[in-house]
Amino acid sequence: MGFLIPFLLFLVAAADAKLTPDYYRTTCPDFERIIRETITNKQLTTPTTAAGVLRLFIHDCFVDGCDASLLITSDSFNTAERDADNNLSLAGDAFDVITRAKVALELSCPQVVSCADIIAQVTRDLVTMVGGPFYTVRLGRKDGLVSKASRVAGNLPTLTMTMDEILALFAKKGFTTQEFVALMGAHTIGFSHCKEFANRIFNYSKSSAHDPAMNPTYVAGLSKLCANYTTNGAMAAFNDVMTPGKFDNMYYRNIPRGLGLLSVDQMLFGDSRTRPYVTQYANDQKAFFDAFSHAMEKLSLVEVKTGRKGEVRNRCDAFNSLSS
């Protein structure tokens, strides 16, 4: 019953939002073309853009819903969401491609397309562009009127969380264990900084220098790569060592072989609640794609703002009025 109530509330919120895939058909008919052209240019020049935007989208939706509050820049009156510790490692290229899309759309159809809708559409198109599944994006979100770093804590998973804590966090947002595992498939692209997994490859315990669940050859390579991570914070490794630039099910195939990069990756295989889904998606890419599509469609509707509950920002990094 505990899960049923928030899920029913989610259905009510989703129905109330009245979002539609063709929301901009008459008000901004070039919306889809402008998005495609913008992301194509960006992804070709910076191949890590897709992973960066996907992570940005998830972080935005998990804090006050999918309302582009993560794009707001801090000022002397407010420390915004993007400056919370959990968001400091978000890729600058992710913010850049959203800004580029907004500028292009403002030239074509001023004050019509919300930044929240831009993030949702850009994310789907980039996932598809790098080999992932196509899923429906319903549009008509408004941009949020609040962005505070203080709201982030407790709404995003951290590296130190246990599986119980992570599953509880996702359940609070209305997601099942299976949907959580499917969303973790986002790790099939992108990279993580050495500091995020250093505890697994250096001084792991009194009895082992590294996490024994990791492939020794993999550990040797990571140890060499991250040897100077304490003095060079930019050092990073691909989340999927086999096909880092392709959205596929290799992430799940890597984990049982000791090729999961982060602690949470290995936890997925070690926990009896999540292991069956890891095994399923490792053996069946279509099952993963179907589950990921469903989870992303559901995620994109979390706490969306419509009507007077939001606005269409003139710039994605600033509210339209100081009173916001």
QUIFEN-V829444 format. One record per backbone hydrogen bond with DSSP energy under -0.5 kcal/mol. NH is the residue of the N-H (numbers start at 0). CO is the residue of the C=O. If there is no record, write none. Layout:
<<NH:CO> <NH:CO>>
This chain:
<<4:0> <5:1> <6:2> <7:3> <8:4> <9:5> <10:6> <11:7> <12:8> <13:9> <14:10> <15:11> <16:12> <17:13> <17:14> <19:138> <22:19> <24:21> <27:23> <30:27> <33:29> <34:30> <35:31> <36:32> <37:33> <38:34> <39:35> <40:36> <41:37> <42:38> <43:39> <44:40> <45:41> <48:45> <51:47> <52:48> <53:49> <54:50> <55:51> <56:52> <57:53> <58:54> <59:55> <60:56> <61:57> <62:58> <62:59> <63:61> <64:60> <65:301> <66:64> <70:67> <71:68> <72:316> <74:77> <77:74> <79:77> <81:71> <82:79> <83:80> <86:83> <87:83> <87:84> <89:86> <93:90> <94:90> <95:91> <96:92> <97:93> <98:94> <99:95> <100:96> <101:97> <102:98> <103:99> <104:100> <105:101> <106:102> <107:103> <108:104> <111:108> <112:108> <117:113> <118:114> <119:115> <120:116> <121:117> <122:118> <123:119> <124:120> <125:121> <126:122> <127:123> <128:124> <129:125> <130:127> <131:126> <137:135> <138:19> <141:304> <142:310> <143:66> <148:78> <150:147> <151:148> <152:148> <154:151> <155:151> <160:157> <165:161> <166:162> <167:163> <168:164> <169:165> <170:166> <171:167> <172:168> <173:170> <174:169> <179:175> <180:176> <181:177> <182:178> <183:179> <184:180> <184:181> <185:182> <186:183> <187:184> <188:185> <189:243> <191:236> <193:234> <195:192> <196:193> <197:193> <199:196> <200:196> <200:197> <201:197> <203:208> <204:207> <210:199> <213:210> <214:257> <218:214> <219:215> <220:216> <221:217> <222:218> <223:219> <224:220> <225:221> <226:223> <228:225> <230:227> <231:227> <234:231> <236:191> <238:189> <239:189> <240:238> <245:242> <246:129> <247:245> <251:248> <252:248> <253:249> <254:250> <255:251> <256:253> <257:254> <258:253> <265:261> <266:262> <267:263> <268:264> <268:265> <269:265> <270:266> <273:270> <274:270> <275:271> <276:273> <277:273> <278:274> <279:275> <280:276> <281:277> <282:278> <283:279> <287:283> <288:284> <289:285> <290:286> <291:287> <292:288> <293:289> <294:290> <295:291> <296:292> <297:293> <298:294> <299:295> <300:297> <301:298> <303:300> <304:141> <308:305> <309:306> <310:142> <312:310> <314:317> <317:314> <323:320>>
